[in-house]
Amino acid sequence: MRAMMTVAMIFGGAGAAAASEDAGFLPWQDPAAVAQGQAIYTDHCAACHGDRLQGQPDWQSRDDDGYLPAPPHDPSGHTWHHPDRQLFEITKYGIEAMVGNGYRSRMGGYADILSDTEIAAVLAYIKSTWPSRVIEVHDRINRDSAQN
């Protein structure tokens, strides 16, 4: 809820809230937001998630220390299986905070590093790279999530 209110304020109040109930709030069709997101992704995300969003090898198997490698954000991964709100919260607060119960991840939250607008731009860049069939499914996931 806290993230939705923040994102609604970022993207214009009631209009953004209505958009979030439709197909999500990420500005993935806004060329300026996507370009900003790509630059931020390159600086803050590509080292682990890959310069082509390909993730780290064997990303579904825990390493010797019990951590999962960084997953891909391309269609081969599961990023698109999650609604915008959840992706935003994971990026802002970190996966450990979102999952809880002692879940361990090497990716901390970016709340003290990136603004909410920058986080949304990174996620918009990622979404903009997906093929239309994946975007259609992701939009449906957003609509279904908004109804719950």
Secondary structure, DSSP 8 states (H G I E B T S, - for coil): -HHHHHHHHHTTTHHHHHHHHHT-S--TT-HHHHHHHHHHHHHHTHHHH-TTS---TTTTS--TTS-------STTSSGGGS-HHHHHHHHHHBHHHHH-TT---S-B--TTTS-HHHHHHHHHHHHHTS-HHHHHHHHHHHHHHHH-
